[in-house]
Each structure stands twice: as structure tokens, then as C-alpha cells.
Amino acid sequence: MYGWGRINAYNAVDYAVSGTWDVLWLTVGPVSGVVAPSATQPIVLTFDATGLTVGQCYDASLKVEYNDPYIVEEYIPVEMCVGEVYRTYLPIILRNY
């Protein structure tokens, strides 16, 4: 998040290393596992707008880790906008090996 005031660098770093990265409106399953080469594994994202503000958009990142010497991890952006109809944005990433 950003603003136009002063930055509290201590709080920013403390938050970043605290490990409190849970996104209350997003549930992912499964959270771990192994996928064989050329296989697929569905991942279910569940969105919960309970208690969120209508008209606001919420952003998160889905971290995917690989057992690959060149690409170890990547972050996939997830956005949920709360309104009369829920809108989500999740880019499709196709990887060929």
C-alpha cells in the first residue's frame, strides 16, 4: 500500500518478515503437493467477500514454487473487486518444458 505521508520503515520491514501473509478473503487448496512431469493438478481458489467493502478491489499474490534449477518460484497476481457482481482477475500462465 502507499500514501502521501511519511513511511514507517521499521513497521514495513517488520510486517514483511513477520510471516503474516494470510489473505483472509482467499483460500487455496491444495497448499502443497508434487506434480509429475506432463501431469496436471487443479488448484481451487475460494473467494469470500464477507466483511469487505463494496466497490473496493483487493489484491494478493499466489506464490508457486518449482523444483526447477532455473525458475524456483513465481508470484501470480490475484485481484477481487467487490460489487453487485464479484469480479476476479487471474492471469493464465502456460509453461512448456
C-alpha positions as CSV (number, residue, x, y, z in Angstrom):
1,M,0.0,0.0,0.0
2,Y,1.1,3.5,-0.4
3,G,0.2,7.0,0.7
4,W,1.4,10.6,0.5
5,G,2.7,10.8,4.1
6,R,5.8,9.6,5.8
7,I,6.9,6.0,5.6
8,N,7.4,4.0,8.8
9,A,10.3,1.8,7.5
10,Y,10.5,-0.2,10.7
11,N,6.9,-1.3,10.5
12,A,7.2,-2.1,6.8
13,V,10.2,-4.4,7.3
14,D,8.7,-5.9,10.5
15,Y,5.5,-6.7,8.5
16,A,7.4,-8.2,5.6
17,V,9.5,-10.6,7.7
18,S,6.7,-11.5,10.2
19,G,5.2,-14.2,8.0
20,T,1.7,-12.8,8.5
21,W,0.9,-13.1,4.8
22,D,-2.5,-14.7,5.1
23,V,-5.2,-13.2,2.8
24,L,-8.4,-13.6,4.7
25,W,-10.6,-13.4,1.6
26,L,-8.7,-16.0,-0.4
27,T,-8.4,-19.8,0.4
28,V,-6.2,-22.0,-1.8
29,G,-6.3,-25.8,-2.0
30,P,-4.2,-27.8,-2.0
31,V,-1.5,-25.7,-0.4
32,S,1.3,-28.2,-1.3
33,G,2.0,-31.3,-3.4
34,V,4.0,-32.7,-6.2
35,V,3.0,-32.7,-9.9
36,A,4.7,-35.2,-12.1
37,P,6.2,-34.0,-15.5
38,S,3.5,-33.6,-18.1
39,A,0.8,-34.1,-15.5
40,T,-1.8,-31.5,-14.2
41,Q,-3.1,-30.6,-10.8
42,P,-6.1,-28.4,-10.3
43,I,-5.8,-25.7,-7.7
44,V,-9.1,-24.3,-6.3
45,L,-9.3,-20.7,-5.3
46,T,-12.2,-19.8,-3.0
47,F,-13.1,-16.1,-2.6
48,D,-15.0,-14.8,0.4
49,A,-16.2,-11.2,0.4
50,T,-17.7,-11.4,3.9
51,G,-16.9,-8.1,5.7
52,L,-15.3,-6.5,2.7
53,T,-16.2,-3.1,1.3
54,V,-18.5,-3.0,-1.7
55,G,-16.8,-1.1,-4.5
56,Q,-13.3,-1.9,-3.3
57,C,-10.7,-4.1,-5.1
58,Y,-8.4,-6.4,-3.1
59,D,-5.1,-7.6,-4.4
60,A,-2.9,-10.6,-3.4
61,S,-0.2,-12.8,-4.9
62,L,-0.3,-16.5,-5.2
63,K,3.2,-18.0,-4.7
64,V,4.0,-21.1,-6.8
65,E,7.3,-22.9,-6.1
66,Y,9.0,-25.1,-8.6
67,N,11.7,-27.8,-8.3
68,D,13.5,-26.3,-11.3
69,P,17.1,-25.1,-11.4
70,Y,16.2,-22.0,-13.5
71,I,12.8,-21.0,-12.1
72,V,12.4,-21.6,-8.4
73,E,9.2,-19.6,-7.8
74,E,6.8,-17.1,-9.3
75,Y,4.0,-14.9,-8.0
76,I,0.7,-14.9,-9.7
77,P,-1.4,-11.8,-9.1
78,V,-5.0,-12.3,-7.8
79,E,-7.5,-9.5,-7.7
80,M,-11.0,-9.5,-6.3
81,C,-13.3,-6.5,-6.8
82,V,-16.4,-6.5,-4.6
83,G,-19.6,-5.1,-6.1
84,E,-23.1,-6.3,-7.1
85,V,-21.3,-9.0,-9.1
86,Y,-18.0,-10.3,-7.9
87,R,-15.2,-9.9,-10.4
88,T,-11.9,-11.7,-10.2
89,Y,-8.8,-11.4,-12.4
90,L,-6.4,-14.3,-12.6
91,P,-4.0,-14.4,-15.4
92,I,-3.4,-17.7,-17.2
93,I,0.2,-18.8,-17.3
94,L,1.2,-21.7,-19.6
95,R,4.6,-23.2,-19.3
96,N,6.1,-25.6,-21.8
97,Y,9.1,-27.8,-20.8
